[in-house]
Amino acid sequence: MMVINVCIGSACHLKGSYNIVSELQEMIEENKLGDKVELTGVFCLGHCTDAVSVQIGEEIFSVNTDNVGEFFKNQVLAKV
């Protein structure tokens, strides 16, 4: 199972982590990946400068509403 950790700490919250979580949940449902992908909220991943920090495995990505679709396609769909 792939685990996607989305930072919900204060800096990422202000950058829209709630929207990123909602969009990722929607994409997981649309692609029927509920049994393959687990979405969790975590606190500070230490990469607060650019956008919302999202972690898969050891990799941390900066995700915003402009690139969340591309992130999902390249980092989730391509790997499940």
N, C-alpha and C positions, 0 to 999 in steps of 0.2 A: 504494500500500500504506500502511495506517495503522500507525504505529509507536507502541507503548505502552511508555514507559520507567517501570519501577518502581524506586524507590530501595531499595537493599539496604545502605546505609550503616548504621553502628552504631545510631543513634537509631531509624531506621525498622525495622531488624532487630528491635530490642527491642519495637517496637509491632506486630510480626507481618507483616513484609513477605513472609516465606516463605509464609504462609497466603494472602496476597493474590495472590501469583504463582500458587500452586496453583489457587486459585479461578478466576482469570482464564484460566489454561490450560484448565481444564475447560470453562468457558463458551465459549471459542474453539472447542474441539473439538466440543462439543454443537451449536453453531450452524454447524459446518462452514465456519469462517472462516480456516482455516489458510493459505489462499492470499491472504487479504486483510488479515490483521492479524499484525504481528510483535511479539512480547513480548520485551523486553530488560531486563536488570538494569543499573542505573547507580548511581554513588555520588552523594552529597549533591546534592540539588536546591535546597537552601537554605530549605526550608519544613518544618522538623522539629518544629514545635510541636504540631500537632493529631493527625495520624494518619500513615499511610504516604503519602509523596508519590508521586504518579503523574502522569506528564507525557504529554500528547498534543499534538503541535505545540508551540505556545508556551504553552499553558495547563497549569497545575499544579493538581492536585486532591488533597484529603486524603481517603484511602480507608481504611476499616476493614471488619471482617467484617460489620458491621451494614449498611453502605451499598454494598458492592461490587456487589451485584446491580443496584441502582438505577443506580449509576455505569455499569455495563456496558450496561444498557438505553438510558440517555440519551446516553452519550458514545461508545459503540462501535456498538451495533446501529443506532441512529438515523442514523449517519453513514457506514456502509459500504454 
